[in-house]
Amino acid sequence: MKKILAFAGSTNPASINKQLVSYTLSMIENPVITFIDLCDFPLPVYSAETEQNQGIPENAIKLLELFNSHDAFIISVAEHNGSVTAAFKNMLDWLSRASENYQFFKNKPVLIFSTSPSPFGGQRAAMHAEQIINAVGGNVIGKQSVPNFYQVINKKDNNFEINDAAIIKGLDDHLKLLTDQVFSLS
């Protein structure tokens, strides 16, 4: 059975990008999805010295096993100062060091989402994420930013619904593209 790994590139417990990933997963019918939280995989800041003295951290190895056991990825990246979060980049650095030829995505399809309260919706973070993911063997098949997060949602209890038809259609189109690719893989 084909499996999708989904997560937000954030360690903020209240991350709106975690909320966006959760929302998009509710739009997918039937596939096996693993939704992880990077907070459950703390890693030291990568340095060659740390790697030499301490080796690859156990959480990096656990993450690599998750990446290896899944066929595709949905990642929503938070934007910090115009780029991806330090935690997300650090995770990618450790996974690349734990992998053969640094290529841990193994050309598997990746969807990148991003949101922020700004009118740009994390577009710069999504662009940087695409560059980094492609560098470590990912096959980014699409990306979408969701601008003005707090203005395009209707919050109900701890859940939300997007109230912008164009954003919903864009997310749905990207998810269909991903699931079509995942289930067409041999």
C-alpha positions in Angstrom: 0.0 0.0 0.0 1.3 3.5 -0.9 1.9 5.9 2.0 2.1 9.6 2.3 4.2 11.3 5.1 2.9 14.7 6.1 4.2 17.4 8.5 4.8 21.1 9.0 8.3 22.5 9.0 7.7 24.1 12.3 8.2 23.2 16.0 5.6 25.8 17.2 2.8 23.8 18.9 0.3 26.4 17.7 1.7 26.5 14.1 -0.8 27.6 11.5 1.2 25.5 9.0 0.4 22.4 11.2 -3.2 23.4 11.0 -3.0 23.8 7.2 -1.4 20.3 6.8 -4.2 18.8 9.0 -6.8 20.6 7.0 -5.4 19.4 3.7 -5.2 15.8 4.9 -8.9 15.9 5.6 -9.4 16.6 1.9 -7.7 13.3 0.8 -9.8 10.1 0.5 -8.4 6.7 1.3 -4.6 6.9 1.2 -2.5 5.8 4.2 -1.2 9.0 5.7 1.3 9.4 8.5 1.1 12.9 10.1 4.1 13.7 12.3 5.1 16.6 14.4 8.7 17.8 14.3 8.5 18.5 18.1 8.5 14.7 18.6 11.9 14.5 16.9 14.2 17.1 18.6 17.6 17.3 17.0 20.8 19.2 18.0 21.9 22.0 15.7 23.8 20.3 12.9 27.6 20.8 12.8 30.4 18.6 11.4 31.9 18.6 14.9 28.7 17.4 16.5 28.4 14.6 13.9 32.0 13.6 14.3 31.8 13.5 18.1 28.3 12.2 18.7 27.3 10.5 15.4 23.9 10.8 13.7 21.2 11.4 16.4 18.7 8.7 17.0 15.8 11.0 16.0 17.5 11.7 12.6 17.7 7.9 12.1 14.0 7.5 13.1 13.0 10.3 10.7 15.1 8.7 7.9 13.3 5.4 8.4 9.9 7.3 8.1 11.1 9.0 4.9 12.3 5.7 3.5 9.0 3.9 4.3 6.8 6.5 2.6 6.1 7.1 -1.1 5.3 10.8 -1.1 5.3 13.9 1.1 3.1 16.8 2.0 5.0 19.5 3.8 3.8 22.9 4.9 6.7 25.3 5.7 6.5 28.2 8.0 8.3 31.4 7.0 10.8 32.9 9.4 12.5 36.1 8.1 11.8 35.2 4.4 13.0 31.6 4.5 12.2 28.2 6.1 12.5 27.7 9.9 15.8 26.8 11.4 14.2 23.6 12.8 13.1 22.5 9.3 16.5 23.2 7.7 18.3 21.5 10.6 16.2 18.4 10.1 17.0 18.3 6.4 20.7 18.8 7.2 20.7 15.8 9.6 18.7 13.6 7.2 21.1 14.4 4.3 24.1 13.4 6.5 22.4 10.2 7.5 21.7 9.3 3.8 23.7 7.8 1.0 24.8 10.6 -1.3 22.6 13.1 0.7 19.6 12.1 -1.4 17.1 11.0 1.2 13.9 12.0 -0.7 14.9 9.5 -3.4 13.1 11.3 -6.2 9.7 10.8 -4.5 6.9 13.3 -5.1 6.7 16.2 -2.7 3.9 18.9 -2.3 4.9 22.1 -0.5 2.3 24.3 1.1 2.9 27.4 3.2 0.8 29.9 5.0 1.2 33.0 7.0 -0.9 36.0 8.2 0.7 38.1 5.5 -0.6 38.7 2.0 2.3 36.6 0.6 1.4 33.5 2.5 4.9 32.2 3.0 5.8 32.2 -0.7 9.5 32.9 0.0 9.7 30.0 2.4 8.0 27.7 -0.1 10.5 28.8 -2.8 13.5 28.1 -0.5 12.0 24.8 0.6 11.7 23.7 -3.0 15.3 24.5 -3.7 16.5 22.7 -0.6 14.2 19.7 -1.2 15.3 19.4 -4.8 19.0 19.5 -3.6 18.4 16.5 -1.3 16.7 14.4 -3.9 13.1 15.5 -3.7 10.7 15.8 -6.7 8.7 18.8 -5.9 5.5 18.4 -8.1 3.7 21.5 -6.8 3.6 24.2 -4.2 0.9 26.6 -3.0 0.9 29.4 -0.6 -2.2 30.4 1.4 -2.1 34.2 2.1 -3.8 36.1 4.9 -4.4 32.9 7.0 -6.6 34.5 9.6 -8.7 36.2 7.0 -9.4 33.2 4.8 -10.5 30.8 7.6 -13.6 30.3 9.7 -12.4 29.0 13.0 -14.7 26.6 14.8 -13.5 25.3 18.2 -9.9 24.0 17.5 -10.6 23.4 13.8 -11.0 25.7 10.8 -12.4 25.8 7.4 -11.0 27.8 4.5 -13.6 30.2 3.1 -11.8 31.1 -0.2 -13.0 28.9 -3.1 -9.9 29.5 -5.2 -7.6 28.4 -2.4 -9.6 25.3 -1.7 -9.5 24.5 -5.5 -5.8 25.0 -5.6 -5.2 22.7 -2.6 -7.5 20.1 -4.0 -5.8 20.2 -7.4 -2.4 19.8 -5.8 -3.6 16.9 -3.7 -5.1 15.1 -6.7 -1.9 15.6 -8.6 0.0 14.0 -5.7 -2.4 11.1 -5.1 -2.4 10.4 -8.9 1.4 10.2 -8.9 1.5 8.1 -5.8 -0.9 5.5 -6.9 0.5 5.4 -10.4 4.0 4.4 -9.0 4.8 0.8 -9.6 
